[in-house]
């Protein structure tokens, strides 16, 4: 389904300014205000100096031109001497001006990126926003859009300041030469600005907004192929993936063609608008020069002053293409900024959420769980407690909500009702079916997510032996050798490494979502035996009946929201099951036990 994009990306208006200021304000008025203000004040001083040098250069250019026309050697060399001395002083000032400008922009980018990253990772919003339809490619917004926002903001801010100073500095020069030129200049600049914004520029912001999104979509498609290269190769799916990436590029290409066509019209007007000014001031003052009223050099000064003031008055005309792309970037950052601030603090109208409460032990109280997007009922009214060492195994058909219930326990899925009491999440460790392998050393893999912990090397080696990975240290070149473990290790080895993390961190609850599914029965039994030696209480999702022996209670999800709770000791042995149905609550309580169903043939690695 194609994502909708905001309609209000077509014009420059007060709302766009408000969105810009919402993003910019925390840096300029927050804890960085003194450092940022100091650099900005230094930039203004340097800009004043740069403007004065521009006036001086324009004046001396006219002076030595007049000297040449008069064939006055002394006057010419004096003007050239002043010009040369000014040049020696201006070069370091110009260079330092651009350095300070870029340094301030870099500081702003660092602060803004840190602020977005802090909020993006706070309360696991990176997970919450992954399913947000309005937020495409958050990685591109943080990496590229923030960079463009800070750099172009500094560029436009300083160009506006420069324009004001230039108008002040050159207006007296031009007024002294020709008052008529000043009037023509103001009218000419006003016409150019109105034409640019009103006729040529309106569609450019929307097209640039779409271009940013489609560039990011195309790049994401290529990244997805790289990350799933092996699976695609096994399926021989390269033709489908190639077509999918080509489809994304085609969308990018078509939008860019539309953007180029719009830009072509703007460029026709913009260059005609600019080139006319090369001759216009000369034509206007030519009669006074030909009559001898003005020197030739004054015509050069008038042309220079006219060009400088026109550039200042036409700053939006000259920069409109860049400005439209900048406005599109502001819209994208505003979307993300708003969603990060909104977070997931409250449900929408008419929708209830599962309440999470911190407690000493894990307990579910009348928990009804629905899927976040569609609201499909998974389980209804689950009530159970998982006290210390009262290990729980969750079974049922595929798609019946087993993994979803673990997501609810972790606080990732909250649509539904009821209360989940649990210890702090730092005391719980979740192991998904496909473990996450960070880019780092073997030591960091074992200690993840708390990679800064101090653990003896002997303990790390002992844990690797206990999970049957004793040879891994030699294979990867030591505990501190950095490797791409996601590619280096098989899924079974990755699952064993994930269990090693549990043995080292010793959480109060270890929650395993088919975390040993790629292992043979012997390795699986060995790992669960090791887990049972820790103080962790186990909560497992599995299709393997052999794991019942490592748990004390069984939660069976029966479909259509119904569930049953059994003692693990007798589950799967008795020939039948007597049930007490309460269809109003969707609960089925077991009096006896029955055989474990729905376990597929296991793959042995």
MARZANU-121959 format. One record per residue (C-alpha): residue number from 1; residue in three letters; z, x, y. Coordinates in steps of 0.2 Angstrom, whole numbers, plus 5000, padded with zeros to 4 digits. Each point is the difference from the previous one (the first is absolute). Example, Ala and Ser with C-alpha at 12.3 -4.5 7.8 and 13.67 -1.06 7.14 Angstrom:
# residues 2
 ronu lofi    w    u    v
    1  ALA 5039 5062 4978
    2  SER 4997 5006 5017
//
This chain:
# residues 605
 ronu lofi    w    u    v
    1  UNK 5000 5000 5000
    2  UNK 4995 5007 5017
    3  UNK 5015 5003 5011
    4  UNK 5000 4991 5017
    5  UNK 5003 5010 5015
    6  UNK 5007 4995 5017
    7  UNK 4989 4991 5011
    8  UNK 5007 5008 5016
    9  UNK 4992 5017 4998
   10  UNK 4985 4996 5012
   11  UNK 5007 5002 5017
   12  UNK 5011 5011 5011
   13  UNK 5014 4989 5006
   14  UNK 5019 5000 5004
   15  UNK 5004 4997 4981
   16  UNK 4991 5016 4995
   17  UNK 5010 5009 5013
   18  UNK 5016 4992 4994
   19  UNK 4996 5005 4982
   20  UNK 4997 5018 5006
   21  UNK 5016 5001 5010
   22  UNK 5010 4993 4985
   23  UNK 4994 5015 4990
   24  UNK 5001 5013 5014
   25  UNK 5017 4994 5008
   26  UNK 5012 5007 4987
   27  UNK 4994 5018 5002
   28  UNK 4999 5000 5019
   29  UNK 5017 4990 5003
   30  UNK 5009 5005 4984
   31  UNK 5009 5016 4995
   32  UNK 4985 5011 5004
   33  UNK 4998 4994 5018
   34  UNK 5007 5015 5008
   35  UNK 4989 5013 4991
   36  UNK 4985 4988 5001
   37  UNK 5003 4997 5018
   38  UNK 5001 5018 5004
   39  UNK 4984 5005 4992
   40  UNK 4991 4985 5008
   41  UNK 5007 5006 5017
   42  UNK 4994 5017 4997
   43  UNK 4983 4993 4996
   44  UNK 4999 4990 5016
   45  UNK 5004 5016 5010
   46  UNK 4986 5009 4990
   47  UNK 4989 4986 5003
   48  UNK 5003 5001 5019
   49  UNK 4996 5018 5000
   50  UNK 4984 4997 4990
   51  UNK 4994 4986 5012
   52  UNK 5003 5012 5015
   53  UNK 4990 5013 4991
   54  UNK 4986 4988 4997
   55  UNK 5000 4996 5019
   56  UNK 5000 5018 5004
   57  UNK 4986 5004 4988
   58  UNK 4989 4986 5008
   59  UNK 5004 5006 5017
   60  UNK 4995 5018 4996
   61  UNK 4984 4995 4991
   62  UNK 4995 4991 5016
   63  UNK 5005 5015 5011
   64  UNK 4990 5013 4990
   65  UNK 4985 4988 4999
   66  UNK 5000 4998 5019
   67  UNK 5002 5019 5002
   68  UNK 4985 5003 4989
   69  UNK 4990 4987 5010
   70  UNK 5005 5009 5016
   71  UNK 4997 5017 4993
   72  UNK 5018 5005 5005
   73  UNK 5005 5014 4988
   74  UNK 5018 5002 5007
   75  UNK 5003 4982 4999
   76  UNK 4993 4999 4982
   77  UNK 5010 5014 4993
   78  UNK 5016 4994 5008
   79  UNK 4997 4983 4992
   80  UNK 4997 5009 4983
   81  UNK 5016 5010 5002
   82  UNK 5010 4984 5003
   83  UNK 4991 4992 4985
   84  UNK 5004 5015 4989
   85  UNK 5018 5001 5004
   86  UNK 5002 4981 4997
   87  UNK 4991 5002 4983
   88  UNK 5013 5013 4995
   89  UNK 5014 4988 5004
   90  UNK 4992 4985 4993
   91  UNK 4996 5006 4982
   92  UNK 5018 5002 4994
   93  UNK 5005 4984 5009
   94  UNK 4986 4990 4991
   95  UNK 5004 5008 4983
   96  UNK 5019 4997 5002
   97  UNK 4996 4982 5005
   98  UNK 4991 4996 4984
   99  UNK 5013 5009 4990
  100  UNK 5015 4990 5007
  101  UNK 4989 4984 4998
  102  UNK 4997 5003 4982
  103  UNK 5018 5006 4997
  104  UNK 5007 4984 5007
  105  UNK 4988 4990 4990
  106  UNK 5005 5009 4984
  107  UNK 5019 4997 5004
  108  UNK 4996 4981 5002
  109  UNK 4990 5000 4984
  110  UNK 5014 5008 4991
  111  UNK 5013 4988 5006
  112  UNK 4989 4985 4998
  113  UNK 4995 5005 4982
  114  UNK 5019 5003 4996
  115  UNK 5004 4983 5007
  116  UNK 4987 4991 4990
  117  UNK 5004 5010 4984
  118  UNK 5019 4996 5002
  119  UNK 4997 4981 5001
  120  UNK 4986 5001 4987
  121  UNK 5012 5007 4987
  122  UNK 5015 4991 5006
  123  UNK 5006 4985 4989
  124  UNK 4985 5005 4988
  125  UNK 4988 4992 5013
  126  UNK 4986 5011 4993
  127  UNK 5001 4988 4984
  128  UNK 5002 4984 5009
  129  UNK 4985 5003 5012
  130  UNK 4989 5006 4985
  131  UNK 4996 4981 4997
  132  UNK 4998 4996 5018
  133  UNK 4983 4993 5003
  134  UNK 4999 5004 5018
  135  UNK 5005 5018 4998
  136  UNK 4986 5010 4993
  137  UNK 5001 5019 4998
  138  UNK 5017 5003 5007
  139  UNK 4997 5019 4996
  140  UNK 4985 5001 5011
  141  UNK 5010 4991 5014
  142  UNK 5014 5013 4999
  143  UNK 4989 5015 4998
  144  UNK 4985 4996 5011
  145  UNK 5004 4986 5011
  146  UNK 5016 5008 5007
  147  UNK 4991 5016 5003
  148  UNK 4986 4991 5010
  149  UNK 5013 4989 5009
  150  UNK 5010 5015 5007
  151  UNK 4985 5011 5004
  152  UNK 4990 4987 5008
  153  UNK 5015 4993 5009
  154  UNK 5003 5017 5008
  155  UNK 4981 5002 5004
  156  UNK 4999 4983 5009
  157  UNK 5017 5002 5009
  158  UNK 4995 5017 5007
  159  UNK 4983 4994 5004
  160  UNK 5007 4986 5010
  161  UNK 5012 5011 5009
  162  UNK 4986 5013 5003
  163  UNK 4989 4985 5006
  164  UNK 5013 4995 5013
  165  UNK 5003 5018 5006
  166  UNK 4981 5003 5001
  167  UNK 4997 4985 5011
  168  UNK 5014 5005 5011
  169  UNK 4994 5018 5002
  170  UNK 4981 4997 5001
  171  UNK 5000 4984 5011
  172  UNK 5004 5009 5016
  173  UNK 4986 5012 4996
  174  UNK 4987 4987 4997
  175  UNK 5006 4989 5014
  176  UNK 4998 5014 5012
  177  UNK 4982 5003 4994
  178  UNK 4994 4982 4999
  179  UNK 5010 4984 5001
  180  UNK 4985 4990 4993
  181  UNK 5001 5011 4984
  182  UNK 5018 4994 4998
  183  UNK 4995 4982 5001
  184  UNK 4985 5002 4988
  185  UNK 5011 5009 4988
  186  UNK 5013 4986 4999
  187  UNK 4987 4987 4997
  188  UNK 4990 5010 4988
  189  UNK 5016 5004 4989
  190  UNK 5006 4982 5001
  191  UNK 4983 4994 4993
  192  UNK 5000 5013 4986
  193  UNK 5017 4995 4994
  194  UNK 4997 4981 5000
  195  UNK 4983 5003 4991
  196  UNK 5008 5011 4987
  197  UNK 5015 4989 4996
  198  UNK 4992 4983 5003
  199  UNK 4982 5002 4992
  200  UNK 5000 5015 4988
  201  UNK 5017 5004 4995
  202  UNK 5008 4984 4993
  203  UNK 4995 5001 4982
  204  UNK 5003 5018 4998
  205  UNK 5019 4999 4997
  206  UNK 4998 4987 4986
  207  UNK 4986 5011 4992
  208  UNK 5011 5016 5002
  209  UNK 5015 4991 4992
  210  UNK 4989 4995 4985
  211  UNK 4993 5018 4999
  212  UNK 5017 5008 4999
  213  UNK 5005 4988 4985
  214  UNK 4984 5003 4991
  215  UNK 5001 5018 5002
  216  UNK 5017 5000 4992
  217  UNK 4995 4988 4986
  218  UNK 4985 5012 4995
  219  UNK 5012 5015 5000
  220  UNK 5013 4990 4990
  221  UNK 4986 4995 4987
  222  UNK 4996 5019 4998
  223  UNK 5019 5004 4998
  224  UNK 5002 4987 4987
  225  UNK 4986 5007 4989
  226  UNK 5008 5017 5001
  227  UNK 5017 4994 4995
  228  UNK 4993 4990 4986
  229  UNK 4986 5012 4994
  230  UNK 5006 5001 4982
  231  UNK 5001 4982 4997
  232  UNK 4983 4996 5009
  233  UNK 4992 5014 4989
  234  UNK 5008 4993 4984
  235  UNK 4993 4983 5004
  236  UNK 4983 5007 5006
  237  UNK 5003 4990 5015
  238  UNK 4992 5012 5012
  239  UNK 4985 4988 5004
  240  UNK 5012 4986 5005
  241  UNK 5011 5011 5010
  242  UNK 4985 5008 5009
  243  UNK 4993 4983 5004
  244  UNK 5017 4995 5007
  245  UNK 5002 5016 5011
  246  UNK 4981 4997 5005
  247  UNK 5004 4982 5005
  248  UNK 5014 5006 5011
  249  UNK 4989 5013 5008
  250  UNK 4987 4987 5003
  251  UNK 5012 4989 5010
  252  UNK 5005 5016 5010
  253  UNK 4981 5003 5003
  254  UNK 4996 4983 5005
  255  UNK 5014 4999 5012
  256  UNK 4996 5017 5008
  257  UNK 4982 4994 5002
  258  UNK 5006 4985 5010
  259  UNK 5012 5012 5010
  260  UNK 4985 5012 5004
  261  UNK 4989 4986 5006
  262  UNK 5014 4994 5012
  263  UNK 5003 5018 5005
  264  UNK 4981 5003 5004
  265  UNK 5000 4986 5013
  266  UNK 5016 5007 5008
  267  UNK 4992 5018 5000
  268  UNK 4984 4994 5008
  269  UNK 5010 4992 5015
  270  UNK 5013 5015 5000
  271  UNK 4988 5014 5002
  272  UNK 4989 4991 5012
  273  UNK 5015 4996 5010
  274  UNK 5005 5019 5000
  275  UNK 4983 5008 5002
  276  UNK 4997 4989 5016
  277  UNK 5015 5009 5008
  278  UNK 4992 5017 4999
  279  UNK 4988 4996 5014
  280  UNK 5008 4985 5009
  281  UNK 5012 5010 5011
  282  UNK 4986 5012 5005
  283  UNK 4988 4986 5004
  284  UNK 5013 4992 5012
  285  UNK 5005 5016 5009
  286  UNK 4982 5007 5000
  287  UNK 4995 4993 5017
  288  UNK 5015 5008 5009
  289  UNK 4996 5017 4991
  290  UNK 4982 4999 5005
  291  UNK 5004 4996 5018
  292  UNK 5012 5015 5000
  293  UNK 5016 4990 5003
  294  UNK 5007 5007 4983
  295  UNK 4998 5016 4991
  296  UNK 4993 5001 4983
  297  UNK 5016 5005 4993
  298  UNK 5008 4984 5006
  299  UNK 4987 4990 4989
  300  UNK 5006 5010 4985
  301  UNK 5018 4996 5005
  302  UNK 4996 4982 5002
  303  UNK 4992 5000 4983
  304  UNK 5014 5008 4991
  305  UNK 5013 4989 5009
  306  UNK 4990 4984 4996
  307  UNK 4998 5005 4981
  308  UNK 5019 5004 4999
  309  UNK 5005 4984 5008
  310  UNK 4988 4990 4990
  311  UNK 5006 5008 4984
  312  UNK 5018 4995 5005
  313  UNK 4995 4982 5004
  314  UNK 4989 4999 4984
  315  UNK 5012 5007 4988
  316  UNK 5000 4984 4990
  317  UNK 4981 4999 5000
  318  UNK 4998 5018 4994
  319  UNK 5014 4998 4987
  320  UNK 4997 4983 4994
  321  UNK 4993 5004 4983
  322  UNK 5016 5011 4996
  323  UNK 5011 4987 5009
  324  UNK 4993 4986 4988
  325  UNK 5004 5010 4985
  326  UNK 5017 5004 5007
  327  UNK 5004 4981 5003
  328  UNK 4995 4997 4982
  329  UNK 5012 5013 4994
  330  UNK 5014 4992 5011
  331  UNK 4997 4984 4992
  332  UNK 5002 5008 4982
  333  UNK 5016 5009 5005
  334  UNK 5007 4984 5008
  335  UNK 4997 4991 4984
  336  UNK 5009 5013 4990
  337  UNK 5014 5002 5013
  338  UNK 5003 4981 5000
  339  UNK 5001 4999 4981
  340  UNK 5012 5015 4999
  341  UNK 5011 4992 5012
  342  UNK 4999 4983 4992
  343  UNK 5003 5008 4983
  344  UNK 5006 4987 4987
  345  UNK 5016 4995 5008
  346  UNK 4998 4981 4998
  347  UNK 4990 4988 4990
  348  UNK 4986 4990 5007
  349  UNK 5003 4981 5004
  350  UNK 5003 4990 4984
  351  UNK 5002 5015 4989
  352  UNK 5016 5006 4992
  353  UNK 5004 5018 4995
  354  UNK 5011 5008 4987
  355  UNK 5016 5006 5008
  356  UNK 5005 5018 4995
  357  UNK 5019 5004 5001
  358  UNK 5008 5017 4997
  359  UNK 5012 4999 4985
  360  UNK 5009 5011 4988
  361  UNK 4989 4994 4985
  362  UNK 4983 4992 4998
  363  UNK 5000 4981 4999
  364  UNK 4987 4987 5002
  365  UNK 5006 4983 5006
  366  UNK 4988 4985 4999
  367  UNK 4985 5011 5004
  368  UNK 4983 4991 5001
  369  UNK 4986 5012 5002
  370  UNK 4982 4997 5006
  371  UNK 4986 5011 5003
  372  UNK 4999 5006 5019
  373  UNK 4982 4995 5003
  374  UNK 4997 4984 4990
  375  UNK 5017 4994 4998
  376  UNK 4997 4998 4981
  377  UNK 5017 4996 4991
  378  UNK 5005 5014 4988
  379  UNK 5018 4997 4995
  380  UNK 5012 4986 5006
  381  UNK 5019 5000 5002
  382  UNK 5003 5017 4991
  383  UNK 5019 5003 4999
  384  UNK 5007 5015 4991
  385  UNK 5011 5016 5003
  386  UNK 4996 5018 4995
  387  UNK 5017 5008 4999
  388  UNK 5002 5019 4997
  389  UNK 4993 5004 4982
  390  UNK 4995 4982 4998
  391  UNK 4982 5006 4998
  392  UNK 4986 4987 5002
  393  UNK 4983 4999 4993
  394  UNK 4987 4988 5008
  395  UNK 4986 4993 4988
  396  UNK 4986 4987 5001
  397  UNK 4982 4998 5001
  398  UNK 4989 5011 5011
  399  UNK 4999 4993 5017
  400  UNK 5016 4990 4998
  401  UNK 5010 5008 5014
  402  UNK 5009 5014 4991
  403  UNK 4995 5014 5012
  404  UNK 5001 4987 5015
  405  UNK 5018 4997 4996
  406  UNK 5003 5019 5001
  407  UNK 4991 5000 5017
  408  UNK 5012 4986 5006
  409  UNK 5015 5011 4994
  410  UNK 4993 5014 5010
  411  UNK 4998 4989 5015
  412  UNK 4981 5002 5000
  413  UNK 4996 4982 4996
  414  UNK 5011 4987 5009
  415  UNK 4991 4983 5000
  416  UNK 5010 4987 4991
  417  UNK 5019 4996 5001
  418  UNK 5017 5005 4994
  419  UNK 5010 5016 5001
  420  UNK 4998 5017 4993
  421  UNK 5016 5011 5000
  422  UNK 4997 5018 4997
  423  UNK 5008 5017 5004
  424  UNK 4992 5011 5014
  425  UNK 4982 5004 4995
  426  UNK 5004 5018 5001
  427  UNK 5011 4997 4984
  428  UNK 4985 4992 4991
  429  UNK 4984 5009 4993
  430  UNK 4984 4991 4997
  431  UNK 4987 5007 4987
  432  UNK 4983 4991 5001
  433  UNK 4988 5001 4985
  434  UNK 4990 5013 5009
  435  UNK 5012 5012 5008
  436  UNK 4997 5007 5017
  437  UNK 4996 5019 5000
  438  UNK 5003 5008 5017
  439  UNK 4990 5015 5006
  440  UNK 5012 5014 4998
  441  UNK 5009 5011 4988
  442  UNK 5008 4996 4983
  443  UNK 5017 5001 5008
  444  UNK 4996 4987 5013
  445  UNK 4992 4989 4987
  446  UNK 5016 5000 4990
  447  UNK 5011 4997 5015
  448  UNK 4989 4987 5008
  449  UNK 5004 4991 5011
  450  UNK 5015 5011 5005
  451  UNK 4991 5016 5000
  452  UNK 5012 5010 5010
  453  UNK 5014 4998 4988
  454  UNK 5007 5017 4993
  455  UNK 4999 4999 4981
  456  UNK 5002 5016 4989
  457  UNK 4984 5006 4992
  458  UNK 5008 5000 4983
  459  UNK 5004 4981 5002
  460  UNK 4982 4997 5004
  461  UNK 4994 5009 4985
  462  UNK 5012 4991 4989
  463  UNK 4994 4983 5006
  464  UNK 4982 5005 4997
  465  UNK 5004 5005 4982
  466  UNK 5009 4983 4997
  467  UNK 4985 4990 5005
  468  UNK 4988 5011 4989
  469  UNK 4992 5009 5015
  470  UNK 5008 5018 4997
  471  UNK 4983 5008 5001
  472  UNK 4995 4993 5017
  473  UNK 5008 5014 5010
  474  UNK 4989 5013 4992
  475  UNK 4985 4989 5001
  476  UNK 5002 4997 5019
  477  UNK 5005 5018 5004
  478  UNK 5019 4997 5004
  479  UNK 5011 4987 5008
  480  UNK 4994 5003 5017
  481  UNK 4982 5001 4997
  482  UNK 4991 4986 5010
  483  UNK 4988 4990 4989
  484  UNK 4990 4984 5000
  485  UNK 5011 4992 4986
  486  UNK 4991 4984 5001
  487  UNK 4984 5009 4993
  488  UNK 5009 5013 4990
  489  UNK 5011 4989 4989
  490  UNK 4995 4986 4988
  491  UNK 5008 4982 5004
  492  UNK 5012 5003 4985
  493  UNK 5006 5017 5008
  494  UNK 5002 4992 5017
  495  UNK 5010 4986 4992
  496  UNK 5011 5013 4992
  497  UNK 5002 5009 5016
  498  UNK 5005 4984 5009
  499  UNK 5014 4998 4987
  500  UNK 5006 5017 5004
  501  UNK 5002 4995 5018
  502  UNK 5012 4986 4993
  503  UNK 5010 5013 4990
  504  UNK 5002 5011 5015
  505  UNK 5004 4987 5013
  506  UNK 5012 4990 4989
  507  UNK 4998 4983 5009
  508  UNK 5011 4985 4997
  509  UNK 4985 4990 4995
  510  UNK 4984 5007 4992
  511  UNK 4986 4986 5001
  512  UNK 4985 5004 4989
  513  UNK 4984 4990 5001
  514  UNK 4991 5004 4983
  515  UNK 5005 5018 5005
  516  UNK 4997 5007 4983
  517  UNK 4984 4989 4995
  518  UNK 4989 5016 4998
  519  UNK 5012 5008 4988
  520  UNK 5001 5000 4981
  521  UNK 5015 4992 4992
  522  UNK 5009 5016 4996
  523  UNK 4999 5006 5018
  524  UNK 5004 4983 5007
  525  UNK 5016 4999 4989
  526  UNK 5005 5018 5005
  527  UNK 4998 4996 5018
  528  UNK 5011 4984 4999
  529  UNK 5013 5009 4990
  530  UNK 5001 5013 5014
  531  UNK 5001 4986 5013
  532  UNK 5014 4992 4990
  533  UNK 5010 5016 5002
  534  UNK 5000 4998 5019
  535  UNK 5011 4988 5009
  536  UNK 4985 4990 5006
  537  UNK 4999 4982 4995
  538  UNK 4982 4997 4994
  539  UNK 4989 4985 5005
  540  UNK 4983 5001 4990
  541  UNK 4984 4991 5000
  542  UNK 4991 5002 4984
  543  UNK 4989 4993 4986
  544  UNK 5007 5012 4987
  545  UNK 5013 4992 4988
  546  UNK 5007 5017 4996
  547  UNK 5009 5001 5017
  548  UNK 5011 4985 4996
  549  UNK 5012 5012 4992
  550  UNK 5004 5008 5016
  551  UNK 5005 4984 5010
  552  UNK 5013 4987 4998
  553  UNK 4992 4985 5008
  554  UNK 4982 4993 5000
  555  UNK 4992 4990 5014
  556  UNK 4985 4991 4993
  557  UNK 4988 4993 5013
  558  UNK 4991 4985 4992
  559  UNK 4987 4995 5013
  560  UNK 5000 4986 5013
  561  UNK 5016 5006 5007
  562  UNK 5010 4998 4984
  563  UNK 5011 5014 4993
  564  UNK 5013 5003 4987
  565  UNK 5014 5012 4998
  566  UNK 5005 5008 4983
  567  UNK 5011 5012 4992
  568  UNK 4990 5015 4995
  569  UNK 5009 5003 4984
  570  UNK 4993 4985 4991
  571  UNK 4984 4998 5010
  572  UNK 4985 5000 4989
  573  UNK 5009 4998 4983
  574  UNK 5003 4981 4998
  575  UNK 4986 4989 4995
  576  UNK 5001 4987 5014
  577  UNK 5007 4996 5017
  578  UNK 5010 4985 5005
  579  UNK 4998 4996 5018
  580  UNK 5009 4989 5013
  581  UNK 4987 4995 5013
  582  UNK 5004 4996 5018
  583  UNK 4982 4997 5007
  584  UNK 5007 4996 5017
  585  UNK 5006 5018 5002
  586  UNK 4987 5008 4989
  587  UNK 5013 5009 4990
  588  UNK 5000 5002 4981
  589  UNK 5016 5006 4992
  590  UNK 5000 5008 4983
  591  UNK 5012 4996 4987
  592  UNK 4992 5010 4986
  593  UNK 4987 5013 5000
  594  UNK 4982 5002 4996
  595  UNK 4987 5014 4996
  596  UNK 4994 5010 5015
  597  UNK 4983 4994 5004
  598  UNK 4985 5007 5009
  599  UNK 5001 5018 4997
  600  UNK 4983 5009 4999
  601  UNK 4995 5014 4989
  602  UNK 5007 5015 5008
  603  UNK 4989 5015 5004
  604  UNK 5008 5016 4993
  605  UNK 4998 5016 5010
//
